[in-house]
Amino acid sequence: MERTQAKLQSLLTLWQQKRGNRLIPSRGDMPVSTLRPWLGHLALIDLTGATPYFRLCGTSLHARFGGEMTGQKLDAMQDAFGRRELLSCIEKAKRTLNPAPAVHKVTAGHDHTTFHEVCLPLGHDGETPDTMLLACYAEQRQ
C-alpha cells in the first residue's frame, strides 16, 4: 500500500510541476520519457468526442478494466469493472480541474482486487480538459 501511495503521490507532484501557473498541464508537458516510471499503470482517455475513449491503456490496467481497452469507448467497459465510477472520477477532475483520487474494487470470480487510482486532467490550452491521464495501481496484499 505504501508503494502504491508513493507512486501516485510522485505522479501528482509531477502533474503539479508541469502545470506551473496554468490551471492544468497539457498532454505535451507529459512526454512518454517523463511518464516512464508509471508506464503500464497509465491510461490516456480522450475527451474530445461525444463519448470518451481509451487512446491508450497500459497492460497493468487490463485487470481493472476487464481486458485491453486501447481504442475502445468507455461505454464498452462492463459495469462490473466500474464504468460508472470511472466516469464519475473523470467528470469530477474535468469539473474541478484538479486531480480526482478514487478507490475501486473489482470482483472476478472469487478474486477481489482493490485499485487505487487518480484522474489527472490535461488540456492543450492549459484550461480546458481534452485528455484525462489515469494512473491506477492494484493494492498489494501481504
N, C-alpha and C positions, 0 to 999 in steps of 0.2 A: 504494500500500500504506500509506503514512504517513497519508493522508487517511482511509482505512478504519479504521485503528487509532485515530486521533484521534476519529472519530465513535463507535466502540464504547466507547472509554475515557470519553468525555464522558457517554454514556448510563449506564455503570457508576457514574460519580460521582453522577449524579442519583439512581439507584436507592439508593445508599448514603445519600445525604442524606435521601431520602424514608423510608427505613427507620427512621432515628433509633435509638431504643433497642429497637425491636422486632426480631424475627428476620427478618421480610420486610415490605415495604410492602404496602399494599392497592391494589387497582385504582383506588379513589377518589383515591389520592395521586398518580396519574399521569393527569391530565385531558389531553384532546387538545391543549389550548393549551400544555401543558408539553412534550408529545411532538412538537410541530410540526417541530423540526429533523430528526427522523428519519422523518417520515411517508413512506409509500411503501416504506420498508425494514423495516416492523414487521408482525408478526402477533400477534394475541391468540388463544391456544389455550385453550379451556375444558376444565378437567379434572374437572368435577363429575359427568359421566355415566360409563357403563361404558367408552365409547371417547372419547378426546379428539377435539375437533373445532375447526376454524378458525372462531372467531367473526368474525375479520377477517383479511384477507390483503392486504397492500399491493401495489400494482401492480408495484413493482420486484422483487417476490418470485416473480412468475409463472415466470420462467426457472428459479428454484431449485426450484420445486415442480411444474413441468410444466404450468402453467396456473393459472387462477383457482381458489382453494381456499376462499374465504369460504363458510361454511355447510357445508363438506364435512368428513367424518370423516377422521382421519389414515389410516385403513385404505384410503381411496380413492386415496391417493397411491401412485404407482408406485415399486417398489423401485429402479428406475434413478435416481430423483431423491432417494434417500437416506431413505426412510421409516424403516428400522431405525435409522439413525444419528440421525435427529431424535428418535425415541422414546427412544433411549439418552441423548441430551442432556437431554431433558425429565425422564427418570427420575432422572438424576444431580442436576439442580437441585432437583427435588422432594425427593429423599432427603437432600441436604446442606443445603438451604435457602440455598444460595449460588449465585451466577452460575456457569453452566457454559459456557465458551467451546468452540467447535468449528470445524473447518475441513472443508469438504465439497467434493468435486469432482464436477461433473456433465458427462457427455459426451452431446451431442446431435448425431448425425451425425459431422461432422468437427470440430465445435466443442467445446473443453474449457474449462470455466469453474470457477475456484476461488472458493468462497464462504466468507467469514469471518463467523461468527455467534456469538451468545451467547443463552442461555436465562436469563431472569430470573424467578424465582418471585414471584407476588403472591398475597396471601391476605387475605380480608376481616377476619379476626381477628388478623392480624399473625403467625400461627404456622403455619397450615395452607394450603398452596398450593391454590388453586382455579382459578387462571389462570396461564398462562405467557406472558410477554412475550418474543417472539423478535425480535431485531434481526439483520439479515443484509445484507451488502454483497458484491457481486462484486469480485474482485480487479481493479484497474485495470491493464491492460497498457500498457506504454510502448513 
